[in-house]
């Protein structure tokens, strides 16, 4: 593989004086999207499909059947080397060392003051097998993804947000020891198939994936093409995310689209789906000014790590956990039919700004406007009524528990 290593990337950073604003890049499926009738926009440095037949129709199709999303703009990284799990725990607050092979964990890349630099998914790779991302190395007969070795491995596959991936790598180079290697999988595409019929459909062309459960992953093959598949996603639906060599992405997408349950879905519906699922979006609901407690992501702080208080910003974060943060992310049901958008202000009785909306839109499944906002802790309890100022008008909203609609993940023990 030609992926750059940490050392290569450090060399690139040394040439920062010659930095030129990067051009907008095409995805491996760029021409494929256009051939399917997609309307393309710039997002996170890439030309990406915003919609095909319409956001409402694509949203409903995903909730009822299965949608195909191209998320190849995301950063795919592999970390390896002596003590890599401990090294990752110096920048992530989760129990990374305790992950079993093929097990995944949602975590947060933290600044030294506890602010959130990114959110990510980390998976421990098989220990005694070749990299699942190298076509020539994979031996499908030698690895059973549903019965992985109990032996701990020395490498992790991490997926980070597309808009932050290069900043993430710079930060990780600065804070991880030199004997940890970072491989940036620039030659891998990443596709997601989400919806109640997603796994059943994909399993017809990739047998065995229905043996996975939520937040597990394994190596599979399709026509001798190596696939790394996780049962995960960011829509609240059951489904899979599939990493594969970019050169095979068009053929694989065609094979998926030949399945009657699957249609291509754009960024617009992806955003409305994740909003209904109550999932925060980095750069909107999360940023370096926000801590995990403020974001209501306390589950990302494992018990062992809380007791050890050994992650960045631990003193601040644990104090907020014990006494409550100044502001907290909440869900809102907005009265009327007019959606409240990101940037709208939460106001008090005098009209003073006391909070802000970070996501908002019309929820197709619920048939009403919903939003996420940061509000003072005293206003964060479900049932609290608040007022929102937007474009000279005042809207009333009620704080509600999230997710707005139940998640439909297939967890261990449910199969």
N, C-alpha and C positions, 0 to 999 in steps of 0.2 A: 504493500500500500504506500501511497505517496503522501500520507497525512503528515503535516508538520508536527514536530515534537516540541516540548517546552523549550529546549535549547534553540530550536529554529525560531520559535516565536519571540524569544528574548532578543535574538538578532534583529528581528523585524522591528521590535520596539526601539532598539538602539538607533535605528534609521529614522526616528521620528521627525528629525529636522527636515527630511525629504517628504514628509507626509503630504499626500494629496487627497482631497475629499473623494471618498469612494463613489464610484458610479452605482446607479441602481442596477441590481443584479437580477437576472432571470432565474426562476426556479428550474429544476430539471424537467418539470412538466409544463413549462410555460406555453409551448406550442399546443400541447394537449389541452390545456385549459381553454385556450382561444378557440380551438376546434370544437369544443363542447359548448361554445357560445358564452363564455364567461366575460363579464365586464371586469377589467383589470384596474387596480389602483396600486400606488406605492405604499408599502407598509414595511417597517422595520428594515429598510434598505433593499427590499425586493419588490418586483412586480408580482402582485398576488391577486387571485380572483375574489372579488367582493360578493358577487352573486351570479347565478346562472338564470333560473326562471323566476327568481324573486325571493326575498328574505322570508316572508311569511310562509310560502309554500315549502321552502327548503327546511325551515324550522319544523314545520308539522311533519314533513316526511321523515326527518331524523327521529322525532319522538315516536313515530308509528312504525318505522321500518329500519333503515340504516343509511347513513350518510358517509360519503367519502371526503375527507378533508386532506388537503396537502399542507403539511406543517414542516416542510423541508427547510424553512428559514430558521427553525430552531437550531440551537447549538448542540451538537452531539460530541461529547468528550469521553475519553477513557483515561482513567487514572490508574497507575500501577507503580510498583516499587515497594521497597522494604518499609513497613510501618504505614502503609498508605491509609488504612482506616483511621488510625490515630491522627494522622496528618489532616485528613478531611474534618475530623471532629474539632480541630482548632479553628475552623471557620464556619462550621455548621453546628446547630444546637441539638441535632437528633442523635439517636443511638445508631451510628453507622457501623461500629464494630460488631454490634449484635445482629446485623443482617445476615440471614442464611443465603446460600447460593440461589440465585434466581428470584430473590425477594427484593421488593422495592420499598422506598420510603420517600414521602414528600418532605422536603426540608427547605431551609432558608439560608442563603448566603448573607452573613451578617458583617457589617462594618464594625470597627473596634468599639464604637459607642452603642452597639446593639441595633442600629438602624438596618433596615432590610435593603440589601443591594440587589437581590434577585430571589425568586423562588424556583425550585428545581425538583427533579425526580432523580434519585440515586438508586442504582441496582447493583448488587454484588454479582459479578460474573463467575461462571464455573471455574473451579480452581485448576483442575488437571486436564483441561481441554484447550485446544488452540483458540485463538480469538474468533468469536462468532462473526466478526466483521471482515474476515479475510476469506474470499471465495476459494482460494487455492488451499487453505489450511483446514477448512471445516470437513470433518468426517461424520456425516449424519448417523452412521451406524454406531458410532462410539459414544454418543451422548443422548441420554434420555431426559428431555427437559422437564418431564413430570416427576422424575425420581432422581433429582440431582444428588451429587455427593454431599455428605454432611461436612466434608472438610472445608474449612474456611479458605477463601481464595484471596489472592493478592491484587485484585483489580476491580474497578468499579466503572460502570457505564452511567454517565450523568447527562441529563437533558436540561438545558437552560434556555431562557428566552432569547429569541432571535435578536431583538434590539439591544440586548445587553451582553451578548456572548463574548465580544472582544474585550469589553471592560471587565467582565468576569475573569477572563483568562489573565489579563494584566494583574488583577488583584490577587489571583491565586498564585501566579508566578512570584509575586512579592511576598506572600505569606506562607507558602508551603516550602518544605525543605527541598534542597537541590536533588535529593535522591528519589523524589517523586516525579514521575514522568507524566506529562499530559499529552495525549494524542488527540488532535482535533480532526474529527471524521468529516472532512470537507467533501469527500466523495460519496457520502451516504445520503440518500433521500429518506424522508420520514413521512409516512402516510398514516392517517387515523381513520378507522371505520367505526362509527358510533351509532348506537340505536339498539332497540330490543331484538332485532333480527340480525345484528352484525356478526356475532360469533357463529351462529348457525350457518350463515351464508358463507363466510370466509372459510369455515372448516371444510366446505365441499372442495375447495381447491388447495387448502393447506391442512390436511388431516392431522388431528391431534390437538389443535389449539383449544378445542372446547374442554380439554383437561385442565387448562389453566384456570385460576380463580383471581379475583381482584387483587391487584398489586403483586402479581407474580409474572415471571417472564422466562423465556427459553429460546433456544436456537431451533429453527425449522428450515425447511426447504420448499421451494416451488420451482419445478423444472430445473433442478440443479442450482438455482439461485439461492444463496444463503439469506435467511431472514432472521432478524432478532425481533421477537414479538412479545409484547407485554399486554396483559389484560388490564388496561387502564385508559384514561382519557380525561377530557376536561369539559364534558357536556352534562355530567350527571347521569349519563346513560351507561349501560353495559357496552363493552366494545374493546377494540384492540388498537395498539399503535405498532407500526411495522417499520423497522429500519432495514433498508436494503441498498445495495449498490445503485448509485444514481443512474448508471447506464442501463439498468433493467427497469427503471421506474415506469416508463411509458407502457411497456409490455405488461407489467403487473397491474397497472391502473386499468388497462383495457380488459384484463382478465376479471378484475373486480367489477368493472362496470357491466360486464356480460351477465353478472348475477342479477336477477330481476329485483332483488330486495334493495339494491344499492344504486344511489344517484350521487353525482358530485354536488358538494355543498360549499358555499363561499364563506368569507370572513364575516359577513353580516349576520348570518344565522349562527355561526360559531359564537359570536358575541352575545346574541340574545339567549342562546342555549346555556352558556356558562353563567350568565347573569341570573337566569331562573334557577340554576343549580346553586347559587350563592357563592360562586367561586371567584376570588379576587383576581384582577388582571394587573400584572406588574406595569408600572408606569402610569397607572390610573388609580387603583385601589391600594397599591403598595409602592413605597419609594423610600429613599434613605432617611426621611424624617419620621418614618413609621416603625414602631417596634412590633415584635410578634404579639405582644399582649394587646397593644392598641388595635392591631388588625384582627383580633379574636382568633388567632392561630396558635393558641396555647398548646394544642395537641402536637405541634411540631417540636415542643420542648420535652424530651423524654424524661422519665422519672430519674433515671440514673444521672443524666446530665444536669438536671435541676439540683440534685443532691450534691453533685460534685462542683457545681457552679463554675465550670471550666470552659465556658464558651464566651465569645466576644460580647461585651456589654452585659455580662451576667448580673452584676450588682444592680444596674438600672432595671433590667428586665424582671428580675426576681422581686425587686421592690414593687414594681408595678403589679406583678402577679399577686402579691400579698395585700397591697393597699388599694389597688385599682389604678388604671391609667387616667390621665387628664381627659383624654378623648378616646372614643371606641368606635370601631366600624359596626354599623347596624344595617339591617334591611328595612326598607320602607315600602309600604303600600300607599300610593299617591291617589288621592280622591279625584274623581272626574276621568276624562279620557285623554287629557293632555299630558304626554310624558314629561318628566323633569329630567334634565340632562346634566352630564358632568359639568362642574363649575358653578352650578346653581348654589345659592347661599342658604344655609339654615339660619333663621333669624329668631330673636327673642321678642318679647312684647313691645320693646321700644324700637324695633327694627334693626337692632345691632346684629352684626354677623357673629354667630357663635359656632358655626360648623360649615361643612361643605359636602356637596355631592361629588362622588368619585366615579360613579357609573349610574346610568339610568336609561330607561327605554320602556317600550310597550311590551308586555309579556304575552306572546301569542297563546301560550297554554292556559294562562289565567284570564286572559281577556281584559287586562287592566294594566296601568302603568306601575312599574316597580323601580326601585333604586337602591343603591348603597350609599351611605354617608358616614362621615366622622362627626360625632356629636359629643357634647360633654357627658361624662359618665352618668350624671344625674338624670339625663334624658334617654339613657340607653335601654331601659327596661321595656320589654314587649308591651304594647298597649298604649305607650306614651304618644300623645299627639303633638306634632311639631308643625312649624310653618316654614315654607320654602319660598325664597324670592327668586324669580326668574324672568328676565326681560320685562321688568316693571309690573309683573303680576305676582300675587301671593297665592301659593297652593298649600293645601293642608294634607298632611301625610301622617300615617300611624306606624310606629316602630313595630316590626314583626320579626319572629324568629326565622332564621335561614337554615336550610335552603327553602326557597319559595315553593318549589315542588320537590317531592321526595327523590332522593338518588335511587337508581336501580342497578347498583353494582351487584355482581355475583360473588359473594364472599365465601371463604372457606367454611365448610360445614353446611352450606346451603345446597350443595350438589349431591 
